[in-house]
């Protein structure tokens, strides 16, 4: 699965003497034929063989185009397959993100592994189980309704000695028979899903045996270091590479816009790069991290209405108090511990690239285009990926490695250093949210006018009961490249759009609750009728041991709630603010989630804890400094991420709702963190923060007002 791991190739065989109209082929043959069957268009295959293979040893291989980013998909997807196929969870081996072996997938992002792909995998496994049951009935000469399946063994009811295993039926080959409209199991029959499962990747990771793209080594590999511009928009004037000859064994490659030095030793490649003298023309900076918000307000595209009801003018007339507020978000980096890495090798006219990526099939198309190779001559293998958070869909490093491998005729590895990782990141965009809202004299929300600029529209529409309301959005994170609005590339960042929109919405709700003299939890409950939202709010409040009191109460308590693509989340936090330094200590967080069916409760808790820890960063410290296209933030000495010493006590409440389809939990827990910390700071001090991150300097400034 990792590195150069490959499934063993098996010769074509037929099942001699077996009954039924079915033939077996190599799994490789099936996958090679699948694009043609789909008419050349990408999409999930309808043949269950694309997703699973039962070996002669009784083990089941699950093949998926998703990748393991640390989010636990390797484990939860194995649970889904084991459940529907009726095989032991421990007998499932995962092969992920290999474009030669796995079925097409658009990428691992958006909490789609379970929410969107999960039903596809379940259906495939359910159909395979039904087919195997038919074949077992024919082999045993027992009607299917007199058989049972457990742990990959088909046996006669009341006569366990009459049995046959999946492995005996299949003998390691592809199953040709298919059935239509096979139902998946109802939740009441689950034995694997909904229960904690040990992570498939745990042993390799805790023992250090796990391999990432930068760990893959091939004989004769050259390590590439590439001449980079000092700023986005800069163009190369000249590059003097003569002194590279002073490093024995170093090679210089020039290929259009690509200038690289290569060496068999990475440290000597670094030394050679330092000897290159490159000159660039760079545009004058038009904007920086202090002036970006005015730039966005002036240049944002025309807004589109996302939702509207009632009459804003009439609503404002009925308001006894009106609140006009502007909320700001700075650019935020993804900062995965593993930087973008790739190793490329070309053999026999085919390129293989081991890459740290969230989108192996997307990279396959880009590498094919860059090299002029037909797609079938490009293979992407995705080892473990050391974090992505939406930032590993770009594929510069893979394309560079492939281009250099073609030129040199040797394997080439490109591994970004931390400065390159920051420079080529697709940041969460800086954004502005303007909200105008009002309260009646009875303390009810009279109207709501929400406008988000440049963050994106996802979950911009609220879920509160407000009679007169409008939501509009202009610009967003889609596209991934500079558009004139941004001086560098922007893109999705864990729960794209929703962190920004939730911070603004839940801060505004708290402002109105304080004006109404209402407890912030009770104020929300009085404006929410959705039973799932009511349930998560009450569950989190109970676990937090919330006692009603209007803010600011001096306790440092905060509440925020949100939805994210079908998941409902409510978060409560307790903070302490050091007024002298402006530092915030988040001591306790309770997060309740209703994500429908929970596949792996332990995995869901791990995701929640990780998201809350990561959310402390965008809430309190993470901010990209820049001047025009020059990214000034280049390492962790100038970009402060959360530390273990920051971690609060975290309690996760998972709402039981197995009859609702799973909606994912990799991203929802993070979306409330900016808002809940801002609301808790206000409760502690009476100061309201309107810009993320809420740095010590901004907190001290708010305390002075």
C-alpha positions in Angstrom: 0.0 0.0 0.0 2.8 2.4 0.8 5.9 3.2 -1.2 6.2 0.8 -4.1 3.7 -1.7 -2.7 1.5 -3.3 -5.3 -1.1 -6.0 -5.5 0.3 -9.3 -6.9 -0.6 -10.0 -10.5 -2.5 -13.2 -11.1 -2.9 -15.2 -14.2 -6.3 -15.4 -15.9 -8.2 -18.4 -14.7 -11.8 -19.7 -15.0 -13.5 -21.6 -12.3 -13.6 -25.1 -13.8 -16.6 -27.2 -12.9 -18.5 -24.4 -11.0 -22.1 -23.7 -11.7 -23.5 -20.4 -12.7 -22.7 -17.9 -15.5 -19.6 -16.2 -14.1 -16.0 -15.7 -15.2 -13.0 -14.5 -13.2 -10.4 -11.9 -14.3 -7.5 -10.1 -12.8 -8.5 -7.0 -10.8 -6.0 -5.1 -13.0 -7.9 -6.1 -16.1 -11.1 -4.8 -14.7 -9.7 -1.5 -13.7 -8.0 -1.0 -17.0 -11.4 -1.5 -18.7 -13.4 0.7 -16.4 -12.7 4.1 -18.1 -13.8 2.7 -21.4 -17.0 1.3 -19.9 -17.7 4.8 -18.6 -17.2 6.3 -22.0 -13.9 7.9 -21.0 -15.7 10.1 -18.4 -14.6 10.0 -14.7 -17.2 8.7 -12.3 -17.6 6.0 -9.7 -17.6 2.5 -11.3 -20.8 0.5 -11.0 -19.0 -2.9 -10.9 -18.4 -3.9 -7.3 -15.1 -5.6 -8.3 -13.6 -2.2 -8.6 -13.7 -1.8 -4.9 -12.9 -5.2 -3.5 -11.0 -8.4 -4.0 -11.3 -11.5 -1.9 -7.9 -13.4 -1.8 -7.2 -17.1 -1.6 -6.0 -16.5 2.0 -9.4 -15.2 3.0 -8.3 -11.6 3.3 -10.3 -8.9 1.6 -8.6 -6.0 -0.2 -10.6 -2.8 -0.3 -9.6 -0.4 -3.1 -10.6 3.2 -2.9 -9.5 6.4 -4.6 -9.6 8.2 -1.3 -6.3 8.8 0.6 -5.4 8.6 4.3 -4.5 12.1 5.6 -4.6 11.2 9.2 -8.4 11.6 9.3 -9.0 7.9 9.7 -10.6 7.1 6.4 -8.5 4.0 6.1 -10.3 2.7 9.2 -13.9 3.9 8.7 -14.1 2.8 5.1 -12.8 -0.7 6.1 -15.6 -0.8 8.7 -18.2 0.0 6.0 -16.9 -2.8 3.8 -16.6 -5.3 6.6 -20.1 -4.6 7.7 -21.8 -4.9 4.4 -19.7 -7.8 3.1 -19.9 -9.7 6.4 -16.1 -10.2 6.8 -14.0 -9.6 9.9 -12.8 -6.0 10.2 -9.3 -7.3 10.9 -9.2 -9.2 7.6 -9.7 -6.0 5.5 -6.6 -4.6 3.8 -6.8 -1.1 2.4 -5.3 0.1 -0.9 -5.9 3.8 -1.3 -5.1 6.6 -3.8 -3.3 4.4 -6.4 -4.6 5.4 -9.8 -3.6 2.1 -11.5 -5.4 0.0 -8.9 -8.1 2.0 -7.4 -11.3 3.3 -8.9 -11.6 7.0 -9.9 -12.3 9.5 -7.2 -12.3 13.3 -7.4 -10.4 13.7 -4.1 -10.3 13.5 -0.4 -11.9 16.7 1.0 -15.1 18.2 2.1 -15.9 15.4 4.6 -16.9 13.4 1.5 -15.2 10.1 2.3 -18.2 8.9 4.4 -20.9 11.3 3.4 -20.6 10.8 -0.4 -18.4 7.8 -1.0 -19.5 5.7 1.9 -22.9 4.8 0.3 -21.1 3.8 -2.9 -18.8 1.4 -1.0 -21.6 0.0 1.1 -23.7 -0.7 -2.0 -20.8 -2.4 -3.7 -20.1 -4.6 -0.7 -23.8 -5.4 -0.2 -24.1 -6.6 -3.8 -21.0 -8.7 -3.6 -22.3 -10.3 -0.4 -25.6 -11.1 -2.2 -23.8 -12.6 -5.2 -21.6 -14.7 -3.0 -24.6 -16.0 -1.1 -26.1 -17.1 -4.4 -23.0 -18.8 -5.4 -22.7 -20.5 -2.0 -26.2 -21.7 -2.3 -25.5 -23.3 -5.7 -22.3 -24.9 -4.4 -23.9 -26.2 -1.2 -27.2 -27.1 -2.9 -29.0 -25.3 -0.2 -31.7 -22.5 -0.8 -30.3 -19.0 0.0 -33.0 -18.4 2.6 -31.6 -21.4 4.5 -28.1 -19.9 4.7 -26.4 -17.5 6.9 -23.2 -15.4 6.5 -20.7 -14.6 9.3 -17.1 -13.5 9.0 -16.8 -14.6 5.4 -18.3 -18.0 5.9 -21.6 -19.1 4.4 -23.2 -21.9 6.4 -26.5 -23.8 6.6 -28.9 -22.6 9.3 -28.8 -25.2 12.1 -26.0 -27.1 10.4 -22.7 -25.1 10.7 -20.8 -28.1 9.4 -22.3 -27.5 6.0 -20.4 -24.4 4.9 -18.1 -22.8 2.4 -15.9 -19.7 2.7 -15.8 -16.7 0.4 -12.2 -17.6 -0.3 -13.1 -21.0 -1.4 -15.8 -19.6 -3.7 -13.7 -16.9 -5.2 -10.1 -18.3 -5.2 -8.6 -14.8 -5.5 -10.4 -13.8 -8.8 -12.9 -11.4 -10.0 -16.6 -12.1 -9.7 -18.6 -11.7 -12.9 -22.1 -12.2 -11.7 -24.1 -9.1 -10.7 -27.5 -8.3 -9.1 -29.7 -5.3 -9.2 -30.9 -3.1 -6.4 -29.4 -5.0 -3.4 -30.3 -3.2 -0.2 -27.7 -2.3 2.4 -28.1 -3.3 6.0 -30.4 -1.4 8.3 -28.5 0.1 11.3 -30.2 -2.3 13.7 -28.2 -5.1 12.1 -24.8 -3.5 12.4 -22.0 -5.4 14.1 -19.0 -3.4 12.9 -20.3 0.1 12.0 -21.1 2.3 15.0 -18.5 0.6 17.2 -15.0 1.7 18.0 -12.3 0.2 15.8 -8.6 0.2 16.1 -7.0 2.4 13.5 -5.5 0.6 10.5 -2.6 3.0 10.4 -1.8 3.2 14.1 1.0 0.6 14.4 2.9 1.9 11.4 2.7 5.5 12.6 3.5 5.0 16.3 6.5 2.8 15.4 7.8 5.1 12.7 7.4 2.6 9.9 4.8 4.7 8.1 6.2 6.0 4.8 5.3 9.3 3.3 6.2 10.6 -0.2 9.5 12.1 1.1 10.4 8.7 2.5 10.2 6.8 -0.7 13.7 6.1 -2.0 14.7 4.6 -5.4 18.3 3.7 -6.5 19.8 6.6 -8.4 17.4 9.3 -7.2 18.3 12.9 -7.7 17.1 15.5 -5.2 15.9 18.7 -6.9 16.1 22.2 -5.6 14.3 24.8 -7.7 14.9 28.5 -8.2 11.9 30.2 -6.8 10.7 33.8 -7.3 10.8 36.2 -4.4 7.2 37.2 -4.9 4.1 36.1 -6.8 4.0 38.0 -10.0 7.8 38.3 -10.3 9.4 37.3 -13.6 12.9 36.0 -14.1 15.4 38.3 -15.8 18.5 36.3 -15.5 20.0 33.4 -13.6 23.8 32.8 -13.2 24.3 29.1 -12.5 28.1 29.0 -13.3 29.1 28.5 -9.7 27.1 25.4 -9.3 30.0 23.6 -10.9 31.9 24.1 -7.6 29.7 21.4 -6.1 30.9 18.1 -7.5 28.0 16.0 -8.8 25.5 18.8 -9.1 23.5 19.3 -12.3 21.7 22.3 -13.5 18.5 21.8 -15.6 16.7 24.6 -17.5 13.4 23.8 -19.0 11.4 26.8 -19.9 10.3 28.5 -16.7 11.9 25.7 -14.6 15.5 26.1 -13.3 16.6 23.4 -11.0 19.8 22.1 -9.5 20.0 18.3 -8.7 22.2 16.1 -6.7 22.2 12.6 -5.3 22.6 14.1 -1.8 19.9 16.5 -0.6 22.3 18.7 1.4 24.6 19.2 -1.5 21.6 20.1 -3.7 20.8 22.8 -1.1 24.4 24.0 -1.3 24.3 24.1 -5.1 21.0 26.1 -5.1 22.6 28.7 -2.8 25.2 29.4 -5.5 22.6 30.3 -8.1 22.3 34.1 -8.6 18.9 34.8 -10.0 17.4 38.3 -10.8 13.7 39.0 -11.0 11.5 41.8 -12.0 8.8 42.2 -9.4 5.7 44.4 -9.4 5.3 47.1 -6.9 3.2 45.9 -4.0 -0.3 47.2 -4.3 -1.7 45.7 -1.0 -0.5 44.2 2.2 -1.9 42.5 5.3 -3.0 45.9 6.7 -4.7 47.2 3.7 -6.2 44.0 2.3 -9.7 44.5 3.7 -10.2 47.9 2.1 -9.0 46.4 -1.2 -11.6 43.6 -0.9 -14.4 46.0 -0.1 -13.5 48.2 -3.1 -12.8 45.4 -5.6 -15.1 42.5 -4.7 -17.3 41.2 -7.6 -21.0 41.8 -7.7 -22.9 40.0 -4.9 -25.4 37.2 -5.5 -28.4 36.7 -3.4 -28.4 33.3 -1.7 -31.6 33.6 0.2 -34.3 36.1 1.0 -37.7 36.2 2.7 -40.0 38.7 4.3 -39.3 42.4 3.9 -36.1 44.0 5.3 -37.5 47.5 5.4 -40.5 46.5 7.3 -38.3 44.4 9.6 -36.1 47.4 10.3 -39.1 49.6 11.1 -40.2 47.1 13.7 -36.8 47.0 15.4 -36.2 48.8 18.6 -32.4 48.4 18.3 -30.3 48.1 15.1 -26.8 46.5 15.0 -24.4 47.3 12.1 -21.2 45.3 12.4 -18.2 44.4 10.1 -16.2 41.2 10.7 -12.7 40.6 9.3 -10.7 37.4 8.6 -7.0 37.4 7.7 -5.3 35.0 5.3 -4.6 31.6 7.0 -2.1 28.9 5.9 -2.7 25.2 6.0 0.7 24.4 7.6 0.7 20.6 7.3 3.6 19.0 9.1 4.5 17.2 5.9 5.3 19.6 3.2 4.4 19.0 -0.5 6.6 16.1 -1.7 6.8 13.9 -4.8 9.1 11.3 -6.4 8.8 10.6 -10.1 10.3 7.8 -12.1 9.9 7.1 -15.9 10.4 3.5 -17.1 9.3 1.9 -20.3 7.5 5.0 -21.4 5.4 5.2 -18.2 5.7 7.7 -15.4 5.0 6.8 -11.8 4.8 9.5 -9.2 4.6 9.0 -5.5 3.0 12.2 -4.2 1.6 13.8 -1.1 -1.8 14.8 -2.4 -5.5 14.9 -1.7 -6.3 14.5 -5.4 -4.3 11.6 -7.0 -6.6 11.4 -10.1 -6.4 15.1 -10.6 -2.6 15.0 -10.5 -2.7 12.2 -13.0 -4.4 14.4 -15.5 -2.1 17.3 -14.9 1.1 15.2 -15.1 -0.1 13.6 -18.4 -0.8 17.1 -19.8 2.6 18.5 -18.6 4.6 15.6 -20.1 2.4 15.0 -23.2 1.8 11.4 -22.1 -1.5 9.5 -22.6 -3.3 9.1 -19.2 -2.8 5.3 -19.2 1.0 6.0 -19.1 0.7 8.0 -15.9 0.4 6.4 -12.4 0.0 8.2 -9.2 0.6 6.4 -5.9 -0.4 8.1 -2.7 1.4 6.9 0.4 0.3 8.2 3.8 -0.2 12.0 3.6 0.9 14.1 6.6 -2.1 16.4 6.7 -3.8 18.4 4.0 -6.7 20.4 5.3 -7.6 21.4 1.7 -4.1 22.6 0.9 -2.8 19.5 -0.9 -4.9 19.6 -4.1 -2.3 21.7 -5.9 0.3 19.5 -7.6 3.3 21.7 -8.5 5.8 19.4 -6.8 4.5 16.4 -8.7 4.7 18.1 -12.1 8.1 19.5 -11.4 9.4 16.0 -10.4 7.9 14.4 -13.5 9.4 17.0 -15.8 12.8 16.7 -14.3 12.6 12.9 -14.4 11.9 13.0 -18.1 14.8 15.3 -18.8 17.4 13.4 -16.6 16.2 9.9 -17.2 16.5 9.2 -13.5 14.1 9.3 -10.5 13.7 12.8 -9.2 12.4 13.9 -5.8 11.0 17.3 -5.1 10.3 18.1 -1.4 9.2 21.6 -0.5 11.0 23.3 2.4 8.9 25.3 4.8 9.4 28.6 3.0 8.2 27.0 -0.2 5.2 25.5 1.6 4.1 28.9 2.7 4.9 30.6 -0.6 2.9 28.2 -2.7 0.1 27.6 -0.3 -3.5 28.2 -1.4 -4.4 30.3 1.7 -7.8 30.6 3.2 -8.8 33.9 1.8 -9.0 37.1 3.7 -12.6 38.1 3.9 -15.1 40.7 5.1 -18.6 40.0 6.5 -21.0 42.8 7.0 -24.2 42.2 9.1 -27.0 44.6 9.8 -29.7 43.2 12.1 -32.3 44.4 14.6 -34.2 43.5 17.7 -37.8 44.2 18.6 -38.7 45.6 22.0 -39.7 42.1 23.0 -36.1 40.8 22.4 -36.9 38.9 19.1 -34.8 39.3 16.0 -36.7 41.6 13.7 -34.5 41.4 10.6 -31.1 40.0 9.3 -29.1 41.3 6.4 -25.9 39.3 5.9 -23.2 40.0 3.2 -20.0 38.0 2.9 -17.2 39.1 0.7 -14.5 36.7 -0.6 -14.9 33.9 2.0 -17.5 31.9 0.0 -21.1 31.1 0.4 -21.0 27.8 2.1 -23.3 27.9 5.2 -23.7 31.7 4.8 -27.4 31.2 5.1 -28.5 31.1 8.8 -30.8 28.5 10.5 -32.5 30.9 12.9 -36.2 31.8 12.8 -36.1 35.3 11.5 -39.1 36.7 9.6 -37.2 39.3 7.5 -33.8 38.3 6.1 -31.4 38.3 3.2 -28.1 36.6 2.6 -25.7 37.7 -0.2 -22.2 36.5 -1.2 -19.5 38.0 -3.4 -16.4 36.1 -4.3 -15.0 33.0 -2.6 -12.1 30.5 -2.4 -13.0 28.6 -5.6 -10.5 28.7 -8.4 -7.3 28.5 -6.4 -5.4 31.2 -8.4 -4.9 34.9 -8.1 -8.0 36.7 -9.5 -7.0 40.3 -9.0 -8.6 40.3 -5.6 -5.8 38.3 -4.0 -2.1 38.7 -4.6 -1.5 35.0 -4.4 -3.5 31.7 -4.7 -6.3 31.1 -2.3 -8.3 27.9 -1.8 -10.3 25.7 0.5 -9.2 25.5 4.1 -10.7 23.0 6.5 -14.4 23.7 6.3 -14.1 26.4 3.6 -16.2 29.5 4.1 -17.8 28.2 7.2 -15.3 29.3 9.8 -15.6 32.9 8.5 -19.4 32.8 8.2 -19.9 31.2 11.6 -17.6 33.7 13.4 -19.6 36.6 12.0 -23.0 35.1 12.5 -22.5 33.7 16.0 -20.8 36.9 17.2 -23.7 39.0 15.9 -26.2 36.7 17.6 -24.3 37.1 20.9 -24.3 40.9 20.5 -28.1 40.9 20.2 -28.5 38.5 23.1 -26.5 40.8 25.3 -28.5 43.8 24.2 -31.7 41.9 25.0 -30.4 41.0 28.4 -30.8 37.4 27.6 -28.7 34.4 28.3 -26.9 33.6 25.0 -28.0 29.9 25.0 -31.6 30.8 25.8 -31.5 33.5 23.1 -30.5 31.0 20.5 -33.0 28.4 21.6 -35.8 31.0 21.4 -34.9 31.6 17.8 -34.4 27.9 16.7 -37.1 25.4 15.8 -34.9 22.8 14.0 -35.0 19.8 16.4 -31.5 18.7 15.5 -30.1 22.1 16.4 -32.1 22.3 19.6 -30.8 18.8 20.5 -27.1 19.5 20.0 -27.4 22.8 21.9 -29.1 21.2 24.9 -26.7 18.2 24.8 -23.6 20.4 24.8 -25.1 22.7 27.5 -25.8 19.8 29.7 -22.3 18.4 29.4 -20.8 21.8 30.0 -23.0 22.3 33.0 -24.2 25.6 31.7 -26.2 27.9 34.0 -28.1 30.7 32.4 -26.7 34.2 32.8 -26.6 37.2 30.4 -23.2 38.2 29.1 -20.8 39.6 30.0 -21.0 37.6 33.2 -17.3 37.6 34.1 -17.2 33.8 33.9 -15.5 33.6 30.5 -18.2 31.2 29.0 -19.1 31.2 25.3 -21.5 29.3 23.1 -21.7 29.0 19.3 -23.6 26.6 17.0 -23.5 25.9 13.3 -24.3 23.5 10.5 -21.9 22.0 8.0 -23.1 20.0 5.0 -25.7 18.1 7.1 -23.8 17.9 10.4 -25.1 19.9 13.4 -22.6 21.2 15.9 -22.8 23.2 19.1 -19.7 24.2 21.1 -19.2 25.7 24.5 -15.9 27.1 25.8 -14.4 28.5 29.0 -11.6 31.0 28.7 -9.4 33.2 30.9 -8.0 36.5 29.6 -4.7 38.0 30.8 -5.5 41.7 30.6 -1.9 42.7 30.9 -0.6 40.6 28.0 -3.8 40.1 26.0 -3.2 36.3 26.0 -6.2 34.0 26.1 -6.2 30.6 27.8 -8.9 28.3 26.6 -9.3 25.9 29.5 -12.4 23.8 28.5 -14.3 23.0 25.4 -17.4 20.8 25.0 -18.6 20.0 21.5 -21.8 18.2 20.6 -22.3 16.9 17.1 -25.2 15.3 15.2 -23.6 13.8 12.1 -26.2 11.1 11.5 -24.8 7.6 11.5 -21.4 7.5 13.3 -19.2 4.9 11.7 -16.4 4.9 14.2 -17.1 6.7 17.5 -13.4 6.7 18.4 -12.5 8.2 15.0 -15.2 10.9 15.4 -13.8 11.9 18.8 -10.3 12.0 17.4 -11.4 14.3 14.6 -13.3 16.5 17.0 -10.3 16.9 19.3 -8.0 17.6 16.4 -10.3 20.1 14.9 -10.8 22.0 18.2 -7.0 22.1 18.6 -6.5 23.4 15.1 -9.3 25.9 15.5 -7.5 27.6 18.4 -4.9 28.6 15.8 -7.2 30.5 13.4 -9.0 31.9 16.4 -6.0 33.3 18.3 -2.8 33.5 16.3 -2.6 32.3 12.7 -2.3 35.1 10.2 -0.2 35.4 7.0 1.9 38.5 6.7 2.6 39.7 3.2 3.6 42.7 1.1 2.1 42.5 -2.4 3.0 39.1 -3.8 5.8 38.6 -1.3 4.8 36.2 1.5 6.6 37.4 4.6 5.5 34.5 6.7 8.0 31.7 6.0 8.2 29.5 9.0 6.8 28.8 12.4 8.9 31.5 14.0 6.6 34.0 12.3 3.5 31.9 12.1 2.3 30.7 15.5 0.3 27.4 15.4 -1.3 25.8 18.5 1.0 24.0 20.9 0.3 21.0 23.1 0.5 23.4 26.1 -2.5 25.3 24.8 -4.8 22.3 24.7 -8.0 22.6 26.8 -9.9 19.8 28.4 -12.1 18.6 25.5 -15.3 16.7 25.8 -17.1 15.3 22.8 -20.8 14.5 22.7 -21.9 12.3 19.8 -25.7 12.4 19.2 -27.2 9.0 18.6 -28.9 9.3 15.2 -28.1 6.1 13.2 -31.2 6.3 10.9 -29.9 9.5 9.4 -27.3 9.1 6.7 -23.7 9.8 7.8 -22.7 13.4 7.0 -19.0 13.5 8.1 -17.1 14.9 11.1 -13.7 15.8 9.7 -14.5 19.5 9.4 -17.6 20.5 11.4 -16.0 20.6 14.8 -13.6 23.4 13.8 -16.2 25.9 12.5 -17.4 27.3 15.8 -14.0 27.8 17.4 -13.5 31.5 16.3 -17.0 32.4 17.4 -17.1 30.5 20.7 -13.7 31.9 21.8 -14.8 35.5 20.8 -18.0 35.1 22.7 -16.2 33.7 25.8 -13.7 36.6 25.7 -16.7 39.0 25.7 -18.3 37.2 28.6 -15.0 37.4 30.5 -14.1 41.0 29.8 -17.0 42.8 28.1 -14.7 43.4 25.0 -15.9 42.4 21.6 -13.4 41.2 18.9 -14.3 41.7 15.2 -11.2 40.4 13.5 -9.6 36.9 13.4 -7.2 36.0 14.6 -7.8 37.6 18.0 -4.2 38.3 18.8 -2.9 39.7 22.1 -2.5 43.1 20.5 -6.1 43.2 19.2 -7.4 41.9 22.5 -5.6 44.7 24.4 -6.9 47.3 22.0 -10.4 46.0 22.5 -10.0 46.1 26.2 -9.1 49.8 26.0 -12.2 50.7 24.1 
